[in-house]
Amino acid sequence: MAASAPTRHATGFPAEGGCGYYVEKKKRFCRMVVAAGKRFCGEHAGAAEEENARKRILCPLDPKHTVYEDQLAKHLKKCNSREKPKPDFFIQDINAGLKDETEIPEQLVPISSLSEEQLESLIKKLRKASKALHDALNDPKNGDSATKHLKQQASILGNIEKLKLLGPRRCFVEFGAGKGKLSHWVDIALKDAEKVHFILVEKVTTRFKVDGKHRKKNSVFERLQIDIQHLCLNKIPVLSKEKLPVVGIGKHLCGVATGFLRLKKRRK
């Protein structure tokens, strides 16, 4: 069936070949590409007149996406959120701590209580940027968000260099990796260092990953989809076989995930 003419919105028309569904929350049209002869992408097909006979429902495994009701059984067998066989490095609650363990809360030190010397030292650490990101930081095409993230990555990488943790023959484990951009910049800073492995740990499926940019390089990138709460590093094949020193890095960790890592360190 031929697609109907695209509807003009206050912001104009959708991009050529793009979905005609206007996402009110984001104040723009959906950016997904549509099939030939269609006006809407699969996610927003329910809004198209020609698709009204088929109902889309929320996926019971992950309500962040929808599926045709008459294809639910088929979808559940291949959905990325379906239950998968547990790998050897999955050990239930290994980093969650003992359920009957009484934790002693640590004393938090507010920034306002720091001395002028301590505050200056902290600021210097945060501003310590790596030369590897110099060109990216000065790219005029960057928006505010991209610049913010690049500054954070440069600061983390600069402190890794200062601690002399940047070098060959080691494994970098990025916790809460997301798209994997922190590992990406670490790899660039290492240039052609030999025998470097990267393990990117993320509990959810991530789009627009940068891992693919390193497939033809010397470094080895491996992505593990697992919650840090259940991750046993000793059982990850590359770590158990190669016996490489491990450097843990991270930029996107929430407070709970950081707590799991501290319990993991305490167990050692």
N, C-alpha and C positions, 0 to 999 in steps of 0.2 A: 504494500500500500504506500502510495506516495506521501511524503511528509507535508504537513500544512506549512504555510508561510510562517517564518519566525515572528514572534511577537515583540514589538518595540517596547522597551521599558524606559523609565526615566533616565537610566544610565546608558541607553542605546541598545544595540542589538548584540546577541551572543556572538562569539568569535566564529569564523567560518569553520564549519565541520564540528562545532562545539555543541554541547547540550543547551537546549532552550529553557531549562529550568532556572528560575531566578532564586538564589539562596538569600532570603531576606536577612538572616542573621549576619551574613558576610557582606551584604550589600553588593553582590556581584552575581553574574551567571555562573553556573556549574562549569568547570573547566574540562570535564571528561569528554572524550571524543565519542561521537555517536556512530552507529552502524549506518551503512548506505540506505538512504530512503527513510531514515528515522529522524525524529525531531528531538527525542530525549534519550539520554543514556539509560543503561539497564537499571541503575539505582533509582532514577526518577521516571521510569517508564509508566508508572501508575498515574502520572499527571497527563499523559498523552491520551487523546480521545480514542485512538485506534487500539490502545491497550486496556481500556476500561473493563473488558470482559475477563481479564486475568487480575487477580488480587495479589498484591505484594504485602508480606507480613514481616515482622521483625524476626531475625534469626534467633532461635531459642538458646544458641550457644554464645552468641555475641550480638546484643541488641544495637550495636553501632552500625550494622548493615542490614539490608532487607533481602528477601528472596521471594520468588513466586510461590504461592501456597501450593500449587499443584506440582512443584518441583522440590518441595521441602525434603522428602526422603532422600532424593539423589544428592541434594546439596549437603545434607548432614554427613554424608560419607566422605566428602572432600573439603569441607569447611576448614579453614586454617585454625579455627578455635576448637576443633574436635579433640577429644582425648587421644593422646598418642602414646605409644610404648615408652616406658621410662628408660633413659640411658643409664649406664653404670654409675655416672657421676651424680645421679639424682638420689639423694638420701633424705627422706622426709624429715623436715624440721631440724636438719643437722646444725644450722646456725641460729636457731630460734632461742637457744638457752633452755635450761631446765624449767619445767612448768612450776615446780615448787621452790625454785631458787629465789631467794630474797635479794633483789638488786639494791645496791647502795647508790643512791643518786649522787652524781658528781656535782661538785660545786661549780656553777656557771659564773664566769667573770664577765660582767658587762663592759662594753668598749669604753663607756664613760669613766670607768674606774682605772683605766690604764694610764700610766705616766706618759709624759710627752715623748720620752725616748722610746718607750714600748710602742706607742702609736706610730711614730715615725718609722720604726722597724717594720711594723705590720704593713704600712702603706708601701714601703720599698719592696716588700715581698710580693704584694699584689700587683705592683707596677713592673715587676721583673718580667720583661717580655723576651721571647725567643726571636733571634734573627731570621729563623725559618719562615716566620709569618710577616716579615717586613713588607714585602710587595703586596700581599693580600690586604694588610691593614691600610695601606695607602692607595688602594684601588678606588677611584672616584665613583665607580658604579655601585659601591656598597650602600645599602640603606642603613638606617639607625640600628635595626635588629641585627643585621649581618655584622656590623661593626662591633656591636656589644659582644656577640658570641666570639668573634675573632680575638678581641681583647682578653676575654676570659681564657680562651685556649692558649693564647700567647703567654699569659701569666702562668698558667699551669705548666706549660712546656718549659718556660724559663726557670721555674723552680725545680723541675726534674733535672735540668742541666746543672743547676747550682748544687744539687745533692749528688751529682756525679752518677746518676742512675741511667743516663742516656749512653748506650754503647752496644756493641755487638754481643752475640752469643747469650741472649736472654729472651724471656717471654714477657710481653706486656699484656696484662689482663685488664681490659676496660670494662668496668662495672657500670650498668645502666648506659650501655653504649649508644642507644638510639640509632642515628644514621652512621655512627662510627667516625665522626669528623675529628675527634681528639686523637684517635689512633692514626688517622690519615696524616695529621700534621706531625706526629711523632715519627712516622715512617719517613716523611720528607726531611725532617731534621737529621735523621740517621743516614740519609743518602743511600749509599750502597753497602752498608754494614752487613757483615755475613751472619748467617744463622740467627735471624731474628724472627720470632713468631709473635703473632697478635691473636689473642682470644677475645672476642667481643661478646659480652654477656648482656642479654636483654630478654625480658620475660614476655614481651609481646612482639607480634609481627610488625616490622618497620618498613615503610615505603621510602623510596629515594635513597637507598643505602649507597655509600661511597666505596664499599669494599671492592666493587668490580673494577675500580681504577687501578688496583694493585695486583690483578691476576697474572700479569706478565712480568712482574718484578721479582726480585730475589726474596723479599719478605713473604711469609706465609700468613694468610688471614683466615681465621676460622670463627664462625659465628655460632653461639650456643643460645638457644631459646629456652631459658629456664629462670625461675625466681632465685635470687641470691639466697633466700631462706633455705633452699634445698640443695645448694651447689657444694659438692665435695671436690675441691681442686685436685687433691691427690689422685683421684680416679679419672681425670681427664687424660686420654691416651698420650697426647703430645708431651704432657708434663711428667707422666710416669715413665715414659720411654727415654726422652731426651735429657731429663734431669737438669733442665735449664733453670737459672735463677729467675724468680718471678718478681715483676714490678707491677703493683696494682695501681691503676689510674682511674679517674672518673670525674665527670663534670655534672651529670644530671641526677645524682643520687638524692633521694628524699631522706628525711630523718630516720625513718624506719629501716631503709636499706643500709644506711650508714651504721645503724645499730647492729644489724646482722653481721656486717663486716668486722666490727669491733669484737663481737662475740667469737667470730671465726679466728681472729688474731689471738684472743685470750685463750682459746682452746689449744693453740700451738704452744 
